[in-house]
Amino acid sequence: MDNALQCEIASLFVQSLNLEIAAEDIDPQAPLYGEGLGLDSIDVLEVALLLSKRYGVHLRADDAQNQQIFRSLQTLTAYVAARRTK
């Protein structure tokens, strides 16, 4: 796992969504939806757009894998690391 990338993505969450938690305090294995970080579908869309711009990773709203991709910071980081073009 790329810890630097995970930290970058956690920082993106905090900055773009104005979360009241420090990036380093986000549990990489905690759920992103509901419990855990508490994101909703609009938050996820915003993050997906940022990831696309920053890393060249294309995430589609109708992708059947989205629930797995956005399960946790750890799974999202692994997805970005495997598919980034920037």
C-alpha positions, 0 to 999 in steps of 0.5 A: 500500500502506498502510504503517501498516496493514502495520506494525499487522498485523506487530505483531499477528503478533509480539504474538499469536504470541509471535514472536521477531522485531521487527515491522519485521524481517518481510519484507512479501514473504516467505512466511507459511507454512513458510519466511519467517515459519514460520506453521502453520495454527493460527497463521493461524487465530489471526491470522484471528480477530484480524483479524476482531475488529480490522478487521471482516474476515471470513476463512473457513477454507474460502475457496479464496483463503486461500492467496493471501490469506495468501501474505505480509504484503503480500498480507494487508495488501492484503486487509484494506485492501480489506475492512476495516469498522473 
